[in-house]
Amino acid sequence: MLETPCQQVHLESSMDGSSSRSSDVGIAIFMTDRDVADATDAQIAGVHRALEAASRRIASSSGTLQYLRTVYLRSEQRCLCFFAASDAEVVRAISDTAQFPDVRITRALEFSANQLGEVPAS
């Protein structure tokens, strides 16, 4: 399996809930991947709320993580969740606290329209 470098980010929440990112702090983007057969939109929305709440509880003690988003692939019955965290164990703790255990947690490399042509440091 080809291993790619992760994007190193530092997240600071502003008053409006947005984040600013800077590099070289040891925080990486992680993605969780779960099969969610026959899940409804309402159930996925509940997962989203539970992950947000669990992230807030855990972040208040560690300050090294942020829940970013959930993407539900209805046609594939899969749920992808994204986090910024120091390591996979922190992400697993969020999922366990939210009572939504992961099938797989992996480091991810994120590119956005604002980063066209930039290559993150490895």
N, C-alpha and C positions, 0 to 999 in steps of 0.2 A: 504494500500500500504506500502510495506517495505521500509523504509528510510535507505540508507547506508551513511556512512561518506564520505565526499569528500576529495580528495587529496589536501592538501594545498601546493601550489607551489609559488616560486618567480622566475620570468623570467627575465633574463638579456640577451639582444641581444649582440652577439659578432660581430666583423667586418665582418665575413663570413656569417652572417645571422642565425647561429645556436643559440640555447638557452641553458643556464645552469639553473638547477633547484635546489632550496634548500627549505626546509620546514618551516612551521610556520610563514608565512607572511600574511595570510588572502586572498590569491588569490586561487580560485578554478577552476576546469575544469567544463565547461558547454557545453551541447550539445543542438543544436536546431534540430527540427524534422519537416519537411514540406512534404506535398504531392505535387508532381510536375508532374501532368498528362501530358503526351505527350511532355515532355521536350526533347530537343535535347542535344547532348554532347556540342555543341557550346553555347547553352543557359546556361548550367551548368557552363561552363568555364567562361562565362560572370558574373554569380553570384559570382564565386570565385574571379574574379578580383574586382568586386564591393565591396565585403566584405573586401578584403585586403585594398582597398583604404579608405573605411569608418573606418576601424580599425586604420589606420595610422592617419587619421584626428582626431579621438576621443582620441587616445593615446597621441597625441602631447599635449593635454590639461590636461589629467588626469594621463597618465603614468601607469595605473593599468590594462591594458588589452593587450591581444595579440590574433589575429586570428590564429588558428593552422592549420585547414584543413577542406576540404569538402569531403564527401563520397557520391557518387550518386549510389543508388540501382535501376538500370534501370528496373529490372524485377518487382520491387515493386512500381516503380514510386515515390520514396521517396528520399529526400535529407537531409543528416545529416551533420551539421557543428559543429566544435569544437572550443572553445575559452578558454583562461585563463583570468579570470576577477574577480573583487572584488565582484560582485553580478549580478543577472539576469537582473537588470535594465540597466546596462552597455551593456550587450549583446543585449538587446532589442533596445537600442539606435543605436548600430552598424547596426542591421538589418533594422531599420527604415531609417537610413541615406543611406543605400545601396538600399533602396526601394525594399526590399525582406522580408516582414513581416513574423514573425514566427507563426507557429501553436502551438508549444510547446517549452518551454525552461526548461531544467532540469539540476541539478547538476549531475556530473558524477564522477565515480571513475576510474582512468586509471591505468592499469598495463602494463608494457612493458617487453620485454625479459631481459632488464638490471635490473629489479626489482624482478626477480624470488625469491620467498620465503620471500620477504619483505612485511610487512603490514604497510601501511601509518598510521600516527597518525591521530586520529579523532578529 
